Amino acid sequence: MPRKSPYAIVLAPAEEAQLTALARKYTSPYYVVLRAKIVLLAAQGHTNTQIAARLDVPRQVASKWRKRFFEHRLHGLADRARAGRPRTFSPSGAGAGESAGR
């Protein structure tokens, strides 16, 4: 018996229009398009397993973005701040590992 998510997605017309635009925009980063497609498919009534199979992602990924959208709506699809020290790059453009030969 397939699992049924407790997070039923019902979209407002404005949300659906915005998600559809994000999903179709070929210049958007892949993760933005993927998250929008997950939410759109969830709103159509697909299970996380069906969404995962259709988009070729793990079921846990579909579950995560469905839940985040349910809890925070469109703001939930944005990346959250990560723990730890932020990355720093020198103004000269030297990346990590380039100073190892000096």
Protein Blocks (a to p, Z undefined) as FASTA:
>chain_A
ZZddfbdcdddfklmmmmmmmmmmmkbcfklmmmmmmmmmmmnopafklmmmmnopafkl
mmmmmmmmmmnmmmlmpccddedjdddddfkopaehklmmZZ
